């Protein structure tokens, strides 16, 4: 019987442990920011967004999905720009994430005011409204702007 030994570099186990820990910490930060982002959108949008999403109101789903996608862009770029420094990466993800939430909410509300979109009836409608795509695009565009500003 021939037994083969696999030789791993010294410190391999510690590096794996740090990597797994970093994944878990970034996942918690990302989830926290997404939850805060959802409630920020919900709080500043007429109607109860969580109920509208749960019941499948198409425009509420589109706007919410775009908002969450936008938050993910910001968090991903904050993580990527930290260049492996876990403490700085977590802190920058939190800071840029919260700034991104504030900027996104304010800018989308401004866009709705400028375009004279009445978002309340729009997201409450059970029928798809093309204007919801404009609001969703604003969320994604602002997420991209904030994300690029981070890098």
N, C-alpha and C positions, 0 to 999 in steps of 0.2 A: 504494500500500500504506500503510495507516494503522497505526502502531505506538502502542500504549497503554503508558504507564509506570505501574507501581504504586508508589505512594509509601508506604513504611513508616516508622513513627515511629523516630526515633533510639533506639538501644539495643534494638530489637526482637530482633535476633539474639542479643544477650547474654542477654536475658530468656528466650528459648527455650532457650538452652544451659544456663542455671541450672535451668530447669524440668525438662529432660531429665536433668540430673545429679541433681536432687532425687529424681526418680522412681527412678532407678537405685539411689541410696543407700537410700531407704526400702524398696525391694524387697529389697535385701540384708539390711537389719535385720529386715524382716518374715520373710524366709526363715530367717534365723538363729534368731529367736525360735520359729518354728514347729518347726524341727528340735530345738532345745533342749526345747521343750514336749513334743514327741513322745517324746523319750528320757526326760524326767522322768516322763511317764505310763507308759512302758514299764518304767522302772527300779522304779517303785513299785507296779506291777501284777504279780501272779503270772503266770507264763508268759511266753513270748517274743512280745510284741505284734506286732512287725514280721512275724514268720512267720505269726501268726494272721490278720493283715490280708491278707498276700499270698495265703494259701490260701483266703481268703473266709469266715472264721468270722464269721457275721453280727453277733454281739454285740460282738466285737472291732472290727469295722468301724464300728458305730454309736458306740461309746464313743470311738474314735479320731477319727472325723469331728467329733463334738461338741467334743472337746478342741481340735482344730485351729481349728474355727469360733470357739470361745471366745477363743483366742489372737489370731485375726484381729480380733475386736471390740476387744480391748484395744489392739492396734497402731493400728487405724484411728482410734480416739478420741484416742490419744496424738498422732498426726499432726495430726488436725483441731484439737486444742486448742493446738497450737504456733503457730497463726496466721501461718504463712509464715516463721517464723524457723527456718531449716534446722538450725543447730547445736543449738538448744534442742529442736527437734522430734525429731531423731535421738536425742539424749541422753534425753529424756523417754520416747520409745518403748522404748529399751533398758531403762531403769530400771523403768518401769511394766510392761513385758513380763516382765521377770525376777521382779518382785514378784508379778505375776499368776500366773506359773507356780507359784511356791512356794505362794501362797494357794490356788490351784485344787487342786493335788495334796493338800495337807493337808486341805482342806475335804471333798474327795470321799472321801478315806480315812476321815475322821471320819463322814461320812454313811453309808458302808458299814458302819462299826462300829456306829453307832446303829441302823441298820435291820437289822443282822445279815445283810447280804448277803455271801455268800462269792464275791468277784469272780473268783477263779481259775477255778473250774469254770464260772462264768457266761460269761466271755469265751471259754473254750476250747470251749464247746459248739458243735456244728455245727447245732443247732436254735435258732431264734430264741427268746429268753427276754425276756418283757416287762420284767423288772427291769432289763435293759440300757438301756431307755428312761429309767428313773429316774436311772441313773448319768449318761447323756448329758444329761438335763435339768439335773442338778446342775452339770455342766461349763458348759453354756450360761448358766445362771442366775448362776454365779459370775463368768463372763466379763462379763456385763452389769453386775454389781455393781461390779467393778473398773473397768470402762470408765466408768461414770457417776461413780465416785469421782474419776476423772482430770479430768473436765470441770468 
